[in-house]
Structures are given as structure tokens and as C-alpha cells.
């Protein structure tokens, strides 16, 4: 199991500062949801955590070692990332896509070993997409693709899984299915998970720790009950909401108030 | 049939592809202005080895034709085809664009302009049987790719779209300069015929020394390309996807571009501009074998070699004694085939 420390990280793209003074420590086996409005820096933080982007200042440490001191290959042996936009060029089958997850472990000119092949089959099995194995990836539905990509990330045998809005553009049944899967790996295999989430209610249901970003800064960090309050949501999203306990699990459940509704007037 | 090929085991597959390359080499050696039988070609070639000693049942002039003319050209053709097809796979895989080939990212225009400049310069140099023209073509190709790459770089990264745009713009500019030089050809005393045969492709190998330079470049290049097979597979996920699979994206991008340019330049220096090989052969192989670069690279190289050898044979014999530029044959075969592929698998080209 592996933890991630983000120390005083600043990051800016060419056109302006995106993240400022980020200090976070993610323990091994945690399941963390990143929340915040569009442009608040969620995706950037995910990319910094994966080492794809390098901070302008500060550092990201993986179990005490700065990512900048590790080769891409050794990072890829610990951290898997599922980006938000996923397009695969050329007609790879689902199984071939999952096999790509073994790349960090393959030697030049070598074929996959029996272990690699077994891990690919295991990943397909775990995610429940065996029957898609021989189908072309680009012919699958959005939910099926997302599951195949998740299987690819799992074939990488990561200690830390980074997900950038894994449930975006999916219907509700696929959203739940994906998050259930991720939670299962977190609970059963101790996989550390950091996921950028758009849907506050799903985040509240599935993540034990939530981090709320606003304009590149951490505004709140804690359990769903600590983070998802009417006041902070109003401050960050400029939306008027009511927060009530979920009828079954008791976690905060956010109810959006339309403009001009009774609460608004009060 | 295509689906069956994908399930074929690998040794059988490479035996088939290698076999068709060998058959094409023999066909192309046997036919021409003088036809020479397969058996005699076998004996001539084997006689060069110390262990064989066949009786000389052929005319001396036939042996001269085989060794001093035809084998040079046929082996040259195989190298050109293998190099262009491999370069095509490299550029397509790296740019995630099945339409990319050595020509789209500017290598062709660079090589052609380099050659034209060499023709204008009043210098005569010989290097292992090469005149100045191929050396300039070589430099032109490399300089163009480096220029395109730098133009396309934004803040240390090279987005694919800006790469394609830069390639297009630079190609257009170089083509304009070349057209200008050619329109001035009378005043500059250019040999229009050599420009013409360079532009439309003509496999011209005049000595084994030339092959001794080109063959290691091409074969070595293909082996190194095979080393990048995983990297290219990872690039199918996009640059960030590749990075998250442990690929050093910026470094490997430069290496793959340089390798593709080197292979293109090696081909261009003995054949001029032979089009469609780098585009059509990888497509055909990808459709029948799937997109895994570990198979795609060596299979495309073999298929590309056979394709150019046969195209060059047709160029020599179709309208004999007139010789058609081989680039015209590859275009005439390649373009309809390409359109057929495009219609058949329209989805493949959406990106």
C-alpha cells in the first residue's frame, strides 16, 4: 500500500495559475474524492499526482520519494490513471486495450509472460467484461469503454488509482456500477483511490474523504459530513442547496433548490 | 479472409509474408528486357557461395544483367518499400493518425527540395556511389522534420494537431519553392529529366556500394523501430495515456520522429519520391492483423518490400521498352486500394 504526499505545490499552465499552495497527504488505502467547480483544478491535481504534469514549485512524493526522481516506468508500476477523455486510435480489441496495462512491466522485444496474460484475464474478470474481450474497443458503449479502461488500469496492478471523473457521461446504472467496482478494490485490495468527481451526491455516498477545491486552493478537506455543508457548497458552487442526511446511509445528501424557490426567498 | 489472417499463428504468417517477398524478388529478377529463368538465377546466386559450383549453363551477359543491374534494383526496391512502410507505421502510430505518412509531415517535400538544390549547385562529389543529390535529399528530409517539430512545439509539448498543421504548411511552402526553381529550370540549366524521375520515383541503384550503405540503415532502422512497438501501442491512448503507462513521451516522440525520417531519407536517396507505400501497406496489414505494433512493424516492412518490388517490375515491363516511374505505379495501385479501404472501414478513420 502506498501513500501520496503533495507538498506546497504550485502549478500554472501558460495562461495562468491553476493550483496554489496545495498541501495534502493521502494515506495508503484511502478513498478520496476531489470536488470543485469546473476549472477549480481537479484534473490538474490528478495529473500532478500521476506525475504527468510536474509542479512549478513544491513536490509530489510517493511513499517519501519525489516523483521527479522516479522514472516514468517506475511511477507507472505504482500509479494507474484513468483520464477523463479517452479515445483510442486504431481498432484495438477490448482485450488488447487491457493488455496495454502491462506495458510498464514488459521488457523490450519481449512478449507478455504467462503472468501478464493471467493478470489481463483477471482484470477482465474482476471488472466483469470478459464477454467484451474480443469486441473492438471503439464499438463499445460509453459505460463498457469505461469498464475496459478500468480493467486496463487494474492490469497495471497499481497501488494508487487516479480517476478523472470516472462517471462523466454515463447513465446512472453505469455510474453506480463503476463506483461500486472502485470501492470494492479499495476495500478488498487496499487500493488507494483518488477520484475527481462531478456529482456531489455520488461522491458523498462512495468516498470516505472529500477534498473541495476552489480556484486552485483547497477549501475544505474531511469526511462528507464535514465538507458538504450548505454554506461551503453555496460558497464554492454559488448554488443554493439544502443538505439532508441520506435516508439509508446517513451521509449528506444535497438537494438543489431552483432559483426563486421558497428557501431562496426566505 | 482478413479475420482468418488475424487468427493465423505468427510463424506461419511471417513465413507467408517472407515467402511473398522472396517470390517477388525472384519474379522481378527474372523478367525484363531479357528474361532469365528462375533456375538459372538460383544457380548464379548460389554459385557466389563457396560451397556451390553449378555448371555455367547461362550466358555471361545474363550474369552481368543479374548482378550489375537487376539484383541491385530489386534489392533496392525491397529496401525502399520496407523503409517507407516502416516509416509510415511509425508516423501513424506516433501521430495517432492513420492518414499520416512520411509525406504528410513534410519529409517528402524536404527531400525533394534538397535534391533540387543539389541539382542546381555546380558541385560534383561522389560518396560511395552517391552523388550530391541523395545527400541533400537526406539533409532536406531531416531538416524539414526538425523544423516542423519545432514549429509545432508549444511550451515543451507537441500536440498532434499542430504537428499536422505545421507539416502541411511547411510542405506547401517547400513545394512552392520547388515549383519556382523548376519554373526557372531553363535559366538555371537544370536537367528536367532527373528532377522529373526523382519526383515521380525511380529506383536507381548503380553499385553494391550504395546498397552497402542503405541496407544497414534500413534493416537497422526496422529493428530499432520494433524496439518502439510497445511505445507506439501506448501512444494509441494519447500522450497522457502513454505517459501514465510509463512512456517518456517527449523523449520517445523525438526518437521515433528521427527514426521515421531516417528511414524515409534512406528510401528517398535511392528512389526519389515513391508515394502511397507508407500509407497503404500499414493500412492493409492493420486491417488483416490488427493494430498491435509488435506484429504491424515487421509485417508492414515485409509487405512494403514485396509491394515496391512488384510495382517496380510492372514499371519496367508494362510499356517496355519505355519505363514508367515506379511512383506512378504505386499511386495507380495504391490510390484505388486506399479509397476501397476508406469506404469499407469508414469508422477506422474517425479521430
Boltz contact constraints between the chains, C-beta under 6 A:
constraints:
  - contact:
      token1: [A, 14]
      token2: [B, 155]
      max_distance: 6.0
  - contact:
      token1: [A, 50]
      token2: [B, 244]
      max_distance: 6.0
  - contact:
      token1: [A, 52]
      token2: [B, 240]
      max_distance: 6.0
  - contact:
      token1: [A, 52]
      token2: [B, 243]
      max_distance: 6.0
  - contact:
      token1: [A, 72]
      token2: [B, 246]
      max_distance: 6.0
  - contact:
      token1: [A, 72]
      token2: [B, 248]
      max_distance: 6.0
  - contact:
      token1: [A, 73]
      token2: [B, 246]
      max_distance: 6.0
  - contact:
      token1: [A, 76]
      token2: [B, 245]
      max_distance: 6.0
  - contact:
      token1: [A, 76]
      token2: [B, 246]
      max_distance: 6.0
  - contact:
      token1: [A, 81]
      token2: [B, 244]
      max_distance: 6.0
  - contact:
      token1: [A, 83]
      token2: [B, 240]
      max_distance: 6.0
  - contact:
      token1: [A, 88]
      token2: [B, 236]
      max_distance: 6.0
  - contact:
      token1: [A, 89]
      token2: [B, 96]
      max_distance: 6.0
  - contact:
      token1: [A, 89]
      token2: [B, 236]
      max_distance: 6.0
  - contact:
      token1: [A, 89]
      token2: [B, 351]
      max_distance: 6.0
  - contact:
      token1: [A, 90]
      token2: [B, 236]
      max_distance: 6.0
  - contact:
      token1: [A, 90]
      token2: [B, 291]
      max_distance: 6.0
  - contact:
      token1: [A, 91]
      token2: [B, 291]
      max_distance: 6.0
  - contact:
      token1: [A, 92]
      token2: [B, 291]
      max_distance: 6.0
  - contact:
      token1: [A, 100]
      token2: [B, 233]
      max_distance: 6.0
  - contact:
      token1: [A, 103]
      token2: [B, 230]
      max_distance: 6.0
  - contact:
      token1: [A, 103]
      token2: [B, 234]
      max_distance: 6.0
  - contact:
      token1: [A, 103]
      token2: [B, 245]
      max_distance: 6.0
  - contact:
      token1: [A, 104]
      token2: [B, 245]
      max_distance: 6.0
  - contact:
      token1: [A, 104]
      token2: [B, 246]
      max_distance: 6.0
  - contact:
      token1: [A, 106]
      token2: [B, 230]
      max_distance: 6.0
  - contact:
      token1: [A, 108]
      token2: [B, 227]
      max_distance: 6.0
